[in-house]
């Protein structure tokens, strides 16, 4: 690179930065978002949070009921994830280049994965709400479909990455497809597979709250009800419970991951 | 009597590029044969055509009186049990133990269910330990393969090929990722397999001197064509130049 080109590339950076600043200014002008005004309301908002979103003695009475809903949500997330993991394992095997059975199934698996993954879980909840109504099956299905998409994608990558060479070797010994999958592919990919499943359990417990608000199930529904009743103390308690649960699940899954890897 | 006979073999992945062109040679039972040639000459493809890990387009391969090209899936599986394969990157299952990897070589003789459940007979297990001892790695039998050095992993790979009780072992650059002393150990083992056990070895190599030292016959491959066929001593500087298309003095010959 000569000196002229160097100077040119420096100018490009400056111009690029200017364009970003202009774009930011234009978009806030169009949406009439005033940054300074927005910042000014922050102290007030914090004040409101501290005066209203406090866990009081009165709201603690509702704790057993909240915990019951929370447990329901956690188990629903775990069930949705594990069942989805089993389906995804098969789709992953079919979709992977090294272990595919035939081209049709491979394309089919990738198609399922991309359809269920590229539609957000919120959209799935609302669509399923129309066809299945307001019950826990809807929440379960919304989480299940999103999870199948994500895990299939992740499993395809794990299988392709980890087992190409040993699949070749075992094919050359005259081993059958099921022998190769059960004795080379699965043992080699198991840590990654379990790691992805744990990640998805965490994500689904977080997502379950939002899905619950939309489909009227589990802890999300409880949150929604108290929110609409303007019982902010109970809302604070629900939020606190969710945060603690997510942190605990995070710690557990980190520990499990450390042990298996 | 020839164990392997290749006639007019041709292979192309795309219409405009032929990987192998009219390859002809024969290998007698118990011979140690090396294939040398520059990278991209088609050595690996050549080996993989023999057990049909790669499907070839033209010609005929006769192994042990069987026409390899015309076999159905079941017969192909049977054929593969008779041909062991050793790889440059060992191709073991790294998370499994040495003994498990060796026993994988028996899958071809088992039903799917026996293989999936991991049912091995006492004789098979004894044979596995015998082979590990013969190659000097029996003390690592219960270690995971990813804890072994490259040379040790390659010996596990050879054990896995030997437990198949094959007639032919195909080695795809078995010493290309090993240091010189491990390379010698591996080549000595392969040589003794062919002399003591009478198993035919077909080995892809990058090192001309190694090929000359160990092989009964050498096949020189260039751009998919056989340009040399003969004993190691017959391989002159001129021949080497023809195979590698460079002056001998521009090559590193150990």
Interface residues (C-beta under 8 A of the other chain):
Chain A: X163 X165 X166 X168 X169 X170 X171 X172 X173 X174 X175 X176 X178 X179 X180 X182 X183 X184 X187 X188 X190 X191
Chain B: X51 X53 X77 X78 X79 X80 X81 X83 X84 X85 X87 X89 X90 X91 X92 X93 X94 X95 X96 X100 X104 X105 X107 X108 X109 X110 X112 X115 X116 X118 X157 X160 X164
